[in-house]
């Protein structure tokens, strides 16, 4: 199964075709008992929170935008009911990412941001809100976001 997902990686908000959510989360070793969207990945839980984090010009400095991208992918796949129903237990979705960067960062970080996702060449398994996902990022292309 193949899917192209466009994501605008904003410093305040993450935006996809069908979703908008804060670009901030809290990390925990345990799933929270209450709260909003929860990503489980590599033994940690990440819960979206509505708070402003410091602006990060180079979004490859840490794993923050990878975690946020997994949440965006999970949200978009969850909304694609037909695709999710067609998957068999050992299937994974091949994801091509279209990743948005603002004009002031586009030239400086475009290639580095594309590689940030492409380098993860294996199957990535995670849960979003208790639903399991298996994906493989096959390609990433940056695009210019005009506001």
DSSP file (Angstrom, degrees, kcal/mol; ACC not computed):
  #  RESIDUE AA STRUCTURE BP1 BP2  ACC     N-H-->O    O-->H-N    N-H-->O    O-->H-N    TCO  KAPPA ALPHA  PHI   PSI    X-CA   Y-CA   Z-CA
    1    1 A X              0   0    0      0, 0.0    93,-3.4     0, 0.0     2,-0.4   0.000 360.0 360.0 360.0 136.9    0.0    0.0    0.0
    2    2 A X  E     +a   94   0A   0     91,-0.2     2,-0.3    93,-0.0    93,-0.2  -0.911 360.0 175.0-118.9 145.0    1.3    3.5   -0.9
    3    3 A X  E     -a   95   0A   0     91,-2.6    93,-2.4    -2,-0.4     2,-0.5  -0.967  19.6-149.9-150.4 133.2    0.3    6.8    0.5
    4    4 A X  E     -a   96   0A   0     -2,-0.3     2,-0.4    91,-0.2    93,-0.2  -0.896  19.2-171.0-100.3 131.3    1.5   10.4    0.0
    5    5 A X  E     -a   97   0A   0     91,-2.6    93,-2.4    -2,-0.5     2,-0.4  -0.986  10.5-152.8-128.9 124.9    1.1   12.6    3.0
    6    6 A X  E     -a   98   0A   0     -2,-0.4    11,-0.5    91,-0.2     2,-0.4  -0.814  17.3-179.2 -96.5 133.0    1.7   16.4    3.0
    7    7 A X  E     -a   99   0A   0     91,-3.1    93,-3.4    -2,-0.4     2,-0.8  -0.989  22.9-152.3-137.7 126.3    2.8   18.0    6.3
    8    8 A X  E     -aB 100  15A   0      7,-3.2     7,-1.9    -2,-0.4     2,-1.6  -0.884  18.3-151.8 -93.1 111.3    3.5   21.6    7.1
    9    9 A X  E     + B   0  14A   0     91,-1.2     5,-0.2    -2,-0.8    93,-0.2  -0.564  24.9 178.4 -87.8  74.7    6.0   21.4   10.0
   10   10 A X        -     0   0    0     -2,-1.6    91,-0.0     3,-1.2    -2,-0.0  -0.367  38.7-127.2 -77.6 156.8    5.2   24.6   11.8
   11   11 A X  S    S+     0   0    0      1,-0.1    42,-0.5    -2,-0.1    -1,-0.1   0.751 111.8  24.1 -72.3 -23.8    6.9   25.8   14.9
   12   12 A X  S    S+     0   0    0      1,-0.3    11,-2.1    40,-0.1     2,-0.4   0.765 131.7  22.8-107.2 -39.1    3.5   26.3   16.5
   13   13 A X  E     - C   0  22A   0      9,-0.3    -3,-1.2    10,-0.1     2,-0.4  -0.981  60.0-142.4-134.4 143.3    1.2   24.0   14.6
   14   14 A X  E     -BC   9  21A   0      7,-3.3     7,-2.2    -2,-0.4     2,-0.4  -0.862  28.0-166.5 -95.6 137.4    1.5   20.9   12.5
   15   15 A X  E     +BC   8  20A   0     -7,-1.9    -7,-3.2    -2,-0.4     5,-0.2  -0.991  15.9 167.3-134.4 132.7   -0.8   20.9    9.5
   16   16 A X        -     0   0    0      3,-3.1    -9,-0.1    -2,-0.4   -11,-0.0  -0.647  56.7 -85.1-121.8-175.9   -1.9   18.1    7.1
   17   17 A X  S    S+     0   0    0    -11,-0.5   -10,-0.1    -2,-0.2     3,-0.0   0.908 127.6  16.9 -57.8 -41.7   -4.7   18.0    4.6
   18   18 A X  S    S+     0   0    0      1,-0.0     2,-0.3    -3,-0.0    -1,-0.2   0.443 120.8  58.3-113.9  -0.3   -7.2   16.9    7.2
   19   19 A X        -     0   0    0      2,-0.0    -3,-3.1    53,-0.0     2,-0.4  -0.962  43.5-176.8-137.6 147.9   -5.5   17.7   10.6
   20   20 A X  E     +C   15   0A   0     -2,-0.3     2,-0.3    -5,-0.2    -5,-0.2  -0.981  22.5 155.4-137.9 131.3   -4.1   20.6   12.6
   21   21 A X  E     -C   14   0A   0     -7,-2.2    -7,-3.3    -2,-0.4    -2,-0.0  -0.984  45.9 -78.5-152.7 160.3   -2.5   20.1   16.0
   22   22 A X  E     -C   13   0A   0     -2,-0.3     2,-0.4    -9,-0.2    -9,-0.3  -0.230  31.2-131.5 -62.4 147.1    0.1   21.7   18.3
   23   23 A X  S    S+     0   0    0    -11,-2.1     2,-0.3    28,-0.1    -1,-0.1  -0.232  81.3  83.8 -89.0  43.9    3.8   21.2   17.6
   24   24 A X        +     0   0    0     -2,-0.4    25,-2.1    25,-0.3     2,-0.3  -0.999  47.9 164.5-148.4 148.6    4.4   20.3   21.2
   25   25 A X  E     -D   48   0A   0     -2,-0.3     2,-0.4    23,-0.3    23,-0.2  -0.957  29.9-123.5-152.1 165.8    4.2   17.2   23.3
   26   26 A X  E     -D   47   0A   0     21,-2.3    21,-2.5    -2,-0.3     2,-0.3  -0.939  26.1-138.5-114.8 144.7    5.3   15.8   26.6
   27   27 A X  E     +D   46   0A   0     -2,-0.4     2,-0.3    19,-0.2    19,-0.2  -0.803  26.4 166.6-105.3 143.2    7.3   12.6   26.8
   28   28 A X  E     -D   45   0A   0     17,-2.6    17,-3.3    -2,-0.3     4,-0.1  -0.971  42.8-132.1-148.1 159.0    6.7    9.8   29.4
   29   29 A X  S    S+     0   0    0     -2,-0.3     2,-0.3    15,-0.2    17,-0.1   0.611  96.2  52.1 -83.5 -13.9    7.7    6.2   30.0
   30   30 A X  S    S-     0   0    0     15,-0.1     2,-0.2    14,-0.0    15,-0.1  -0.895  93.0-104.5-124.9 151.2    4.1    5.4   30.7
   31   31 A X        -     0   0    0     -2,-0.3    -2,-0.1     1,-0.1     2,-0.1  -0.538  43.6-114.8 -69.6 135.1    0.8    6.1   28.9
   32   32 A X        -     0   0    0     -2,-0.2    -1,-0.1     1,-0.1     3,-0.1  -0.388  12.8-133.7 -68.8 150.9   -1.1    8.9   30.5
   33   33 A X  S    S+     0   0    0      1,-0.1     2,-0.3    -2,-0.1    -1,-0.1   0.790  86.9  11.6 -77.6 -27.4   -4.4    8.0   32.1
   34   34 A X  S    S+     0   0    0      0, 0.0     2,-0.3     0, 0.0    -1,-0.1  -0.907  86.8  80.5-139.0 168.8   -6.3   10.9   30.5
   35   35 A X        -     0   0    0     -2,-0.3     3,-0.1    -3,-0.1    14,-0.1  -0.820  66.9 -57.0 132.4-169.2   -5.5   13.4   27.8
   36   36 A X  S    S-     0   0    0     12,-0.4     2,-0.1    -2,-0.3    93,-0.1   0.368  89.7  -9.7 -89.1-140.9   -5.5   14.0   24.1
   37   37 A X        -     0   0    0     10,-0.1    11,-1.8    91,-0.1     2,-0.5  -0.347  63.1-163.2 -64.1 134.4   -3.7   12.2   21.4
   38   38 A X  E     -E   47   0A   0      9,-0.2    91,-3.0    -3,-0.1     2,-0.5  -0.981   6.3-162.6-127.1 123.6   -1.0    9.7   22.6
   39   39 A X  E     -EF  46 128A   0      7,-2.9     7,-2.7    -2,-0.5     2,-0.5  -0.885   3.7-160.7-100.7 131.7    1.8    8.2   20.5
   40   40 A X  E     +EF  45 127A   0     87,-2.8    87,-2.3    -2,-0.5     2,-0.3  -0.971  24.9 157.2-110.9 121.3    3.5    5.1   21.7
   41   41 A X  E >   -E   44   0A   0      3,-2.4     3,-1.5    -2,-0.5    85,-0.1  -0.962  61.8 -14.1-151.1 126.7    6.9    4.6   20.0
   42   42 A X  T 3  S-     0   0    0     83,-0.4     3,-0.1    -2,-0.3    84,-0.1   0.874 127.5 -48.3  48.6  48.2   10.0    2.7   21.0
   43   43 A X  T 3  S+     0   0    0      1,-0.2     2,-0.3     0, 0.0    -1,-0.3   0.534 118.7  99.3  78.2   7.7    8.9    2.2   24.6
   44   44 A X  E <   - E   0  41A   0     -3,-1.5    -3,-2.4     2,-0.0     2,-0.4  -0.890  60.9-138.9-124.9 157.4    7.9    5.9   25.3
   45   45 A X  E     -DE  28  40A   0    -17,-3.3   -17,-2.6    -2,-0.3     2,-0.4  -0.932  12.4-165.7-115.5 140.0    4.6    7.7   25.2
   46   46 A X  E     -DE  27  39A   0     -7,-2.7    -7,-2.9    -2,-0.4     2,-0.5  -0.990   3.0-167.1-127.9 122.6    4.2   11.2   23.8
   47   47 A X  E     -DE  26  38A   0    -21,-2.5   -21,-2.3    -2,-0.4    -9,-0.2  -0.938  23.7-121.3-113.6 128.1    1.1   13.2   24.5
   48   48 A X  E     -D   25   0A   0    -11,-1.8   -12,-0.4    -2,-0.5     2,-0.3  -0.406  33.0-174.0 -64.2 138.8    0.2   16.4   22.5
   49   49 A X        -     0   0    0    -25,-2.1     2,-1.2     2,-0.1   -25,-0.3  -0.958  29.6-122.4-133.2 153.9    0.0   19.5   24.6
   50   50 A X        +     0   0    0     -2,-0.3     2,-0.3   -27,-0.1   -25,-0.1  -0.665  67.7 113.0 -99.0  79.6   -1.1   23.0   23.7
   51   51 A X        -     0   0    0     -2,-1.2     2,-0.5   -39,-0.1    -2,-0.1  -0.984  66.9-109.2-144.2 153.3    1.9   25.0   24.7
   52   52 A X        -     0   0    0     -2,-0.3     2,-0.2   -30,-0.1   -40,-0.1  -0.714  30.1-162.7 -87.5 129.0    4.5   27.0   22.7
   53   53 A X        -     0   0    0     -2,-0.5     3,-0.1   -42,-0.5   -30,-0.1  -0.672  38.6 -78.5-100.0 162.7    7.9   25.6   22.5
   54   54 A X        -     0   0    0     -2,-0.2    -1,-0.1     1,-0.1     2,-0.1  -0.285  59.1 -93.6 -58.2 146.3   11.0   27.6   21.5
   55   55 A X        -     0   0    0      1,-0.1     2,-0.6    -3,-0.1    -1,-0.1  -0.398  37.4-157.2 -63.0 134.8   11.3   28.2   17.8
   56   56 A X        -     0   0    0      1,-0.2     3,-0.1    -2,-0.1    -1,-0.1  -0.919  13.8-178.9-119.2 102.7   13.5   25.5   16.2
   57   57 A X  S    S+     0   0    0     -2,-0.6     2,-1.0     1,-0.2    -1,-0.2   0.949  81.0  48.5 -66.7 -49.2   15.0   26.7   12.9
   58   58 A X  S >  S-     0   0    0      1,-0.1     3,-1.6     2,-0.0    -1,-0.2  -0.805  72.2-171.1 -94.0 100.2   16.8   23.4   12.1
   59   59 A X  T 3  S+     0   0    0     -2,-1.0     6,-0.5     1,-0.3     3,-0.2   0.369  77.7  67.9 -77.5   6.5   14.1   20.9   12.8
   60   60 A X  T 3   +     0   0    0      1,-0.1    -1,-0.3     5,-0.1    -2,-0.0   0.375  68.6  98.3-101.9   2.7   16.6   18.0   12.5
   61   61 A X  S <  S-     0   0    0     -3,-1.6     2,-0.2     2,-0.0    -1,-0.1   0.813  98.6  -5.1 -61.0 -32.3   18.4   19.0   15.7
   62   62 A X  S    S-     0   0    0     -3,-0.2     3,-0.3     0, 0.0     4,-0.2  -0.737  85.8 -85.5-145.8-167.8   16.5   16.4   17.7
   63   63 A X  S  > S+     0   0    0     -2,-0.2     4,-2.6     1,-0.2     3,-0.5   0.405  90.8 104.7 -90.3   2.6   13.7   13.8   17.3
   64   64 A X  H  > S+     0   0    0      1,-0.3     4,-2.3     2,-0.2    -1,-0.2   0.907  84.0  41.2 -52.5 -50.4   10.9   16.3   18.1
   65   65 A X  H  > S+     0   0    0     -6,-0.5     4,-1.5    -3,-0.3    -1,-0.3   0.715 111.4  56.4 -78.5 -18.4    9.7   16.7   14.5
   66   66 A X  H  > S+     0   0    0     -3,-0.5     4,-2.3    -4,-0.2    -1,-0.2   0.924 109.4  46.5 -70.5 -45.5   10.1   13.0   13.7
   67   67 A X  H  X S+     0   0    0     -4,-2.6     4,-1.9     1,-0.2    -2,-0.2   0.936 113.4  48.6 -60.0 -47.2    7.7   12.3   16.6
   68   68 A X  H  X S+     0   0    0     -4,-2.3     4,-2.3    -5,-0.2    -1,-0.2   0.858 109.3  53.8 -62.3 -34.7    5.3   15.0   15.5
   69   69 A X  H  X S+     0   0    0     -4,-1.5     4,-3.0     2,-0.2    -1,-0.2   0.898 105.2  53.0 -67.5 -40.2    5.5   13.5   11.9
   70   70 A X  H  X S+     0   0    0     -4,-2.3     4,-2.8     2,-0.2    -2,-0.2   0.909 109.4  49.7 -60.2 -40.2    4.5   10.1   13.2
   71   71 A X  H  X S+     0   0    0     -4,-1.9     4,-2.5     2,-0.2    -2,-0.2   0.934 111.7  48.4 -62.5 -45.2    1.5   11.6   14.9
   72   72 A X  H  X S+     0   0    0     -4,-2.3     4,-2.3     2,-0.2    -2,-0.2   0.918 112.6  48.0 -61.0 -44.2    0.6   13.4   11.6
   73   73 A X  H  X S+     0   0    0     -4,-3.0     4,-2.9     1,-0.2     5,-0.3   0.936 111.8  50.0 -62.4 -46.5    1.0   10.2    9.6
   74   74 A X  H  X S+     0   0    0     -4,-2.8     4,-2.5     1,-0.2    -2,-0.2   0.904 110.9  49.2 -58.9 -42.7   -1.1    8.2   12.2
   75   75 A X  H  X S+     0   0    0     -4,-2.5     4,-1.4     2,-0.2    -1,-0.2   0.911 113.4  46.3 -64.1 -42.7   -3.9   10.8   12.1
   76   76 A X  H  X S+     0   0    0     -4,-2.3     4,-0.8     2,-0.2    -2,-0.2   0.903 113.9  47.7 -68.3 -40.9   -3.9   10.8    8.2
   77   77 A X  H >< S+     0   0    0     -4,-2.9     3,-0.8     1,-0.2     7,-0.3   0.901 108.3  55.2 -66.9 -39.3   -3.9    7.0    8.0
   78   78 A X  H 3< S+     0   0    0     -4,-2.5    -1,-0.2    -5,-0.3    -2,-0.2   0.859 106.5  51.9 -60.1 -34.4   -6.7    6.7   10.6
   79   79 A X  H 3< S+     0   0    0     -4,-1.4     2,-1.4     1,-0.2    -1,-0.3   0.687  93.1  77.7 -76.1 -18.1   -8.8    9.0    8.5
   80   80 A X    <X  +     0   0    0     -3,-0.8     4,-2.3    -4,-0.8     5,-0.2  -0.610  59.5 169.8 -92.2  76.0   -8.2    6.8    5.4
   81   81 A X  H  > S+     0   0    0     -2,-1.4     4,-2.4     1,-0.2    -1,-0.2   0.870  71.5  54.1 -58.9 -42.4  -10.7    4.1    6.4
   82   82 A X  H  > S+     0   0    0      1,-0.2     4,-1.4     2,-0.2    -1,-0.2   0.917 110.6  46.2 -61.2 -44.3  -10.6    2.3    3.1
   83   83 A X  H  > S+     0   0    0      1,-0.2     4,-0.8     2,-0.2     3,-0.4   0.941 112.6  49.6 -62.8 -47.7   -6.8    2.0    3.2
   84   84 A X  H >< S+     0   0    0     -4,-2.3     3,-0.6    -7,-0.3    -2,-0.2   0.864 110.0  50.9 -63.3 -36.7   -6.8    0.8    6.8
   85   85 A X  H 3< S+     0   0    0     -4,-2.4    -1,-0.2     1,-0.2    -2,-0.2   0.804 106.2  56.1 -69.1 -28.6   -9.5   -1.8    6.1
   86   86 A X  H 3< S+     0   0    0     -4,-1.4    -1,-0.2    -3,-0.4     2,-0.2   0.640  85.6 102.6 -80.3 -13.5   -7.5   -3.2    3.2
   87   87 A X    <<  -     0   0    0     -4,-0.8     2,-0.2    -3,-0.6     6,-0.0  -0.495  62.3-145.4 -75.4 136.4   -4.3   -3.9    5.2
   88   88 A X    >   -     0   0    0     -2,-0.2     3,-2.0     4,-0.1    -2,-0.0  -0.552  37.1 -92.4 -90.7 164.9   -3.6   -7.4    6.3
   89   89 A X  T 3  S+     0   0    0      1,-0.3    -2,-0.1    -2,-0.2    -1,-0.1   0.796 124.4  37.6 -51.7 -37.2   -1.9   -8.1    9.7
   90   90 A X  T 3  S+     0   0    0      2,-0.0    -1,-0.3    44,-0.0     2,-0.1   0.355  94.0 112.3 -99.1   7.3    1.7   -8.1    8.4
   91   91 A X    <   -     0   0    0     -3,-2.0     2,-0.3     1,-0.0    43,-0.1  -0.347  46.1-164.7 -74.5 157.6    1.3   -5.3    5.8
   92   92 A X        -     0   0    0     41,-0.1     2,-0.5    -2,-0.1    43,-0.3  -0.955  20.8-116.4-136.5 160.3    2.8   -1.8    6.1
   93   93 A X  E     - g   0 135A   0     41,-2.5    43,-2.2    -2,-0.3     2,-0.7  -0.841  18.2-138.3-100.0 128.6    2.1    1.4    4.3
   94   94 A X  E     -ag   2 136A   0    -93,-3.4   -91,-2.6    -2,-0.5     2,-0.5  -0.779  27.2-158.9 -83.9 118.3    4.8    2.9    2.1
   95   95 A X  E     -ag   3 137A   0     41,-2.9    43,-2.3    -2,-0.7    44,-1.0  -0.879  16.0-165.6-109.6 124.9    4.7    6.6    2.9
   96   96 A X  E     -ag   4 139A   0    -93,-2.4   -91,-2.6    -2,-0.5     2,-0.4  -0.943  21.5-147.8-101.7 123.7    6.0    9.4    0.7
   97   97 A X  E     -ag   5 140A   0     42,-2.9    44,-2.5    -2,-0.6     2,-0.6  -0.785  16.4-165.2 -97.9 133.9    6.3   12.6    2.6
   98   98 A X  E     -ag   6 141A   0    -93,-2.4   -91,-3.1    -2,-0.4     2,-0.5  -0.981  24.0-164.3-109.0 113.9    5.8   16.1    1.2
   99   99 A X  E     -ag   7 142A   0     42,-2.5    44,-2.8    -2,-0.6     2,-0.4  -0.881   8.1-140.8-115.0 127.0    7.2   18.3    4.0
  100  100 A X  E     +ag   8 143A   0    -93,-3.4   -91,-1.2    -2,-0.5     2,-0.3  -0.663  19.8 176.2 -91.9 136.2    6.6   22.0    4.3
  101  101 A X  E     - g   0 144A   0     42,-2.4    44,-2.8    -2,-0.4   -91,-0.1  -0.982  31.8-110.9-131.2 145.8    9.2   24.6    5.3
  102  102 A X  E >>  - g   0 145A   0     -2,-0.3     3,-1.7    42,-0.2     4,-1.5  -0.337  33.7-105.4 -73.7 160.0    8.9   28.3    5.5
  103  103 A X  H 3> S+     0   0    0     42,-0.7     4,-0.6     1,-0.3     3,-0.4   0.865 117.2  57.9 -51.3 -45.4   10.7   30.6    3.0
  104  104 A X  H 34 S+     0   0    0      1,-0.2    -1,-0.3     2,-0.1     4,-0.1   0.682 119.6  29.8 -66.4 -16.3   13.3   31.8    5.6
  105  105 A X  H <> S+     0   0    0     -3,-1.7     4,-2.3     2,-0.1     5,-0.3   0.496  95.3  93.2-115.3  -8.4   14.4   28.2    6.2
  106  106 A X  H  X S+     0   0    0     -4,-1.5     4,-1.9    -3,-0.4     5,-0.2   0.933  90.9  35.8 -58.5 -57.4   13.7   26.5    2.9
  107  107 A X  H  < S+     0   0    0     -4,-0.6     4,-0.3     1,-0.2    -1,-0.2   0.890 119.7  49.3 -66.0 -39.4   17.1   26.9    1.1
  108  108 A X  H  4 S+     0   0    0      1,-0.2    -1,-0.2    -4,-0.1    -2,-0.2   0.839 127.7  19.4 -69.8 -33.6   19.2   26.4    4.3
  109  109 A X  H  X S+     0   0    0     -4,-2.3     4,-2.8     2,-0.1     5,-0.3   0.446  90.2 102.6-120.9  -1.6   17.5   23.2    5.6
  110  110 A X  H  X S+     0   0    0     -4,-1.9     4,-2.2    -5,-0.3     5,-0.2   0.932  90.0  37.3 -53.4 -58.2   15.6   21.6    2.6
  111  111 A X  H  > S+     0   0    0     -4,-0.3     4,-2.3     1,-0.2    -1,-0.2   0.891 117.7  51.1 -65.0 -40.3   18.0   18.8    1.9
  112  112 A X  H  > S+     0   0    0      1,-0.2     4,-1.7     2,-0.2    -1,-0.2   0.890 110.7  49.2 -64.2 -39.2   18.9   18.2    5.5
  113  113 A X  H  X S+     0   0    0     -4,-2.8     4,-0.8     2,-0.2    -2,-0.2   0.882 110.0  51.0 -70.2 -38.0   15.2   17.9    6.4
  114  114 A X  H >X S+     0   0    0     -4,-2.2     4,-2.2    -5,-0.3     3,-0.9   0.939 111.5  47.7 -61.9 -46.5   14.5   15.5    3.5
  115  115 A X  H 3X S+     0   0    0     -4,-2.3     4,-2.4     1,-0.2    -2,-0.2   0.818  98.7  69.8 -64.7 -31.3   17.4   13.3    4.7
  116  116 A X  H 3< S+     0   0    0     -4,-1.7    -1,-0.2     1,-0.2    -2,-0.2   0.838 112.6  30.0 -53.5 -36.2   16.1   13.4    8.3
  117  117 A X  H X< S+     0   0    0     -3,-0.9     3,-1.3    -4,-0.8    -2,-0.2   0.837 116.3  56.3 -93.1 -39.5   13.1   11.3    7.2
  118  118 A X  H 3< S+     0   0    0     -4,-2.2    -2,-0.2     1,-0.3    -3,-0.2   0.829  94.4  68.5 -65.3 -32.4   14.7    9.3    4.3
  119  119 A X  T 3< S+     0   0    0     -4,-2.4     2,-1.7     1,-0.2    -1,-0.3   0.680  79.8  81.7 -63.7 -15.9   17.5    7.9    6.6
  120  120 A X    <   +     0   0    0     -3,-1.3    17,-0.6     1,-0.2    -1,-0.2  -0.586  59.8 162.8 -88.4  75.6   14.9    5.9    8.5
  121  121 A X        +     0   0    0     -2,-1.7    -1,-0.2    15,-0.1     2,-0.1   0.416  41.8  74.7 -85.8   1.1   14.9    3.2    5.9
  122  122 A X  S    S-     0   0    0      1,-0.1    15,-0.5    -3,-0.1     2,-0.4  -0.365  96.2 -71.0-101.0-175.6   13.2    0.3    7.8
  123  123 A X        -     0   0    0     13,-0.1     2,-0.5    -2,-0.1    13,-0.2  -0.639  46.3-150.6 -77.9 131.7    9.7   -0.4    8.9
  124  124 A X  E     - H   0 135A   0     11,-3.6    11,-2.6    -2,-0.4     2,-0.4  -0.912   9.9-164.9-107.6 124.8    8.6    1.9   11.6
  125  125 A X  E     + H   0 134A   0     -2,-0.5   -83,-0.4     9,-0.2     2,-0.3  -0.928  21.8 144.2-113.8 133.7    6.0    0.6   14.1
  126  126 A X  E     - H   0 133A   0      7,-2.1     7,-2.9    -2,-0.4     2,-0.4  -0.965  37.3-127.6-155.3 168.1    4.0    2.8   16.4
  127  127 A X  E     -FH  40 132A   0    -87,-2.3   -87,-2.8    -2,-0.3     2,-0.5  -0.975  12.7-166.9-122.8 140.5    0.6    3.3   18.1
  128  128 A X  E >  S-FH  39 131A   0      3,-2.3     3,-1.8    -2,-0.4   -89,-0.2  -0.982  80.6 -17.3-126.1 119.4   -1.5    6.4   18.0
  129  129 A X  T 3  S-     0   0    0    -91,-3.0   -90,-0.1    -2,-0.5    -1,-0.1   0.867 129.8 -52.3  53.5  40.0   -4.4    6.4   20.4
  130  130 A X  T 3  S+     0   0    0    -92,-0.4     2,-0.4     1,-0.2    -1,-0.3   0.310 112.2 118.3  85.0  -8.5   -4.1    2.6   20.8
  131  131 A X  E <   - H   0 128A   0     -3,-1.8    -3,-2.3     1,-0.0     2,-0.2  -0.798  60.9-130.3 -95.6 131.6   -4.2    1.8   17.1
  132  132 A X  E     - H   0 127A   0     -2,-0.4     2,-0.4    -5,-0.2    -5,-0.2  -0.576  24.6-174.6 -84.6 141.7   -1.2    0.1   15.6
  133  133 A X  E     - H   0 126A   0     -7,-2.9    -7,-2.1    -2,-0.2     2,-0.4  -0.987  12.8-166.7-133.9 143.1    0.6    1.4   12.5
  134  134 A X  E     + H   0 125A   0     -2,-0.4   -41,-2.5    -9,-0.2     2,-0.3  -0.991  24.2 162.1-128.6 122.2    3.4    0.0   10.4
  135  135 A X  E     -gH  93 124A   0    -11,-2.6   -11,-3.6    -2,-0.4     2,-0.4  -0.885  29.4-154.1-134.3 163.9    5.0    2.3    7.9
  136  136 A X  E     -g   94   0A   0    -43,-2.2   -41,-2.9    -2,-0.3     2,-0.8  -0.956  21.0-136.8-137.6 122.2    8.1    2.7    5.8
  137  137 A X  E     +g   95   0A   0    -17,-0.6   -41,-0.2   -15,-0.5     3,-0.1  -0.701  27.2 174.9 -80.3 112.6    9.1    6.2    4.7
  138  138 A X  E     -     0   0A   0    -43,-2.3     2,-0.3    -2,-0.8   -42,-0.2   0.718  60.5  -3.7 -93.7 -23.8   10.1    5.7    1.1
  139  139 A X  E     -g   96   0A   0    -44,-1.0   -42,-2.9     2,-0.0     2,-0.3  -0.985  53.0-157.8-164.0 157.1   10.7    9.3    0.1
  140  140 A X  E     -g   97   0A   0     -2,-0.3     2,-0.4   -44,-0.2   -42,-0.2  -0.973   8.5-176.9-145.7 130.1   10.6   12.9    1.4
  141  141 A X  E     -g   98   0A   0    -44,-2.5   -42,-2.5    -2,-0.3     2,-0.2  -0.993  19.4-138.2-129.2 126.2   10.4   16.1   -0.7
  142  142 A X  E     -g   99   0A   0     -2,-0.4     2,-0.3   -44,-0.2   -42,-0.2  -0.562  19.5-168.8 -81.0 145.4   10.4   19.5    0.9
  143  143 A X  E     -g  100   0A   0    -44,-2.8   -42,-2.4    -2,-0.2     2,-0.5  -0.939  27.5-104.5-130.9 158.2    8.0   22.2   -0.4
  144  144 A X  E     -g  101   0A   0     -2,-0.3     2,-0.6   -44,-0.2   -42,-0.2  -0.691  28.6-150.4 -85.4 125.3    7.9   25.9    0.2
  145  145 A X  E     -g  102   0A   0    -44,-2.8   -42,-0.7    -2,-0.5     2,-0.5  -0.860   8.7-163.2 -98.1 122.4    5.1   27.1    2.6
  146  146 A X              0   0    0     -2,-0.6   -44,-0.0   -44,-0.1    -2,-0.0  -0.919 360.0 360.0-106.5 126.6    3.8   30.6    1.9
  147  147 A X              0   0    0     -2,-0.5    -1,-0.1     0, 0.0   -45,-0.0   0.392 360.0 360.0-108.6 360.0    1.8   32.2    4.7
